[in-house]
């Protein structure tokens, strides 16, 4: 049952509609420990909370999030690192010029110079599928993506844990690159973290649904971004859709995995996503070079 949004009792600045099943105090995603029924706060799981004596403790007493991750002191660390990498690459582009962009951006098969060699993913430069995810040129482009990362990243990192969050981000980015490679003109360059950001947006929707949050804000944001994707010029819609699909699927596997087989299901989900990306890349490469 959804409660009216109030402040988490451990983090009053964070609104939540979920309460600890033992002490019934409001708790945010960072404080949620998955239990056999509902969620508990870390003190109750450790036997120190107000409702600790109301129910028996089950399994591992280490506080865990909805995805099975341990709570950490700084749930924004990986988000900061990813943001820092994006900014560092952008500064490197400003310093090195367009040649660095040409060396790292995504395109299937083309000549970057009039009489230069044929380059691209189809020519074995598979690293472009990943490097392009961290590549930006204009200040507005990187600003929009990094603001979105800073807004979406920390709650997901807190709920999924650092390793799972990194896997989600990279797989979503690769999913966007793979669909772009498959569908777009092979000579059309593409770059930016938008595919990964759309993956985080899809994952946010999955997490909010899992926690019984009000879905209307995230659905409205998703619809608005999809409208921009298909109406604004010079936007690689393939990256957005590919990242959204992979990010949503990976997040679903992470937060809905059965407790007893959680790690196995999460690994299989990530492996299946990576296999789908790899299969897409191999198929398109055969089309372009066969």
Secondary structure, DSSP 4 states (H G I P E B T S, - for coil): -PPPPEE-SSSTTSEES-B-TTT--B--GGG-EE-SSSEE-HHHHTT-STTGGGS---S--S-B-TTSPBP-S-TTHHHHHHHHHHHHHHHHHHHH-HHHHHHHSB-SSEESSTTS-EESGGGT-TTHHHHGGG---SHHHHHHHHHHHHHHHHHHHHHH-HHHHHHHHHHHHHHHHHHHHHHS-TT--B--SHHHHHHHHHHHHHHHHHTT---HHHHHHHHHHHHHHHHSTT--HHHHHHHHHHHHHHHHHHHSS-GGGHHHHHHHHHHHHHHHHHHHHHHHHHHHH-
